Amino acid sequence: MALNAYRIAADTLTASRVIAGVCLMTYPSVGLVAFGIATDWIDGAIARRGGVAAYGRRFDLEADSLLTLGAAIAVARRGGGTSLLVAPLLRYAVVAARDPRTYTAEELLSDRISGIAQMAVLVAALLPWPLRALSLVAVPVSAARCAALAALVTSGAVHSTPHMRPAEARLVHTRRRGDR
C-alpha cells in the first residue's frame, strides 16, 4: 500500500464509524456499536503507518463522539431514559467552550477513561435482557462523564486566565515601566 492508501483506508474506517453513529439513531443495534468500536481500534494503527494527517485526530474524535451520541439515542429509543443523552450532548458544548487540542495529558486521560466507561454502559443497555441489567449503572456513569466534561471546561478556564485576583490584574495593567 502506498503512503496515501493508508490514510484513505483509515479515513474510510473513521467515516464508516460516523455512518454507524447516524444509523444507530434510527436503528438501535449492538452490532453497529461493536462495528464502530472495532473500527476505532483499527483506524489509528492504519493511519500511523501512512503518516498521521493533520485532521486525523480531530476526525477520529468527532467520529467517536457521534458514535457515542448515536448509541445514547439508541438506548433512549429502547426505553433506557433520556438522561443518558446529557453527557454526549454536553460534549459538544465543551468543544464549543474549549478546543480539545488544549487538553493536558491528565485531562486527555480522564476524558478518555470517562468516555470509555460511558460507551461501555451504553453497550450494556443495548444488550439482551440478562446482560442489560448491567445498564443499572448507566445513570451514575453518565453523571460521572458529565462531571469529567465540566472539569475540562473549568480547568480550561483556569489555564487560560491569569492567576491573579481582579484587583491585582488591574494594577499590573496600570503600572508603567518606571514605577517598578
Secondary structure, 3 states (H helix, E strand, C coil): CCHHHHHHHHHHHHHHHHHHHHHHHHCCCHHHHHHHHHHHHHHHHHHHHCCCCCCHHHHHHHHHHHHHHHHHHHHHHCCCCHHHHHHHHHHHHHHHHCCHHHCCHHHHHHHHHHHHHHHHHHHHHHCCHHHHHHHHHHHHHHHHHHHHHHHHHHHHHHHHCCCCCHHHHHHHHHCCHHHC
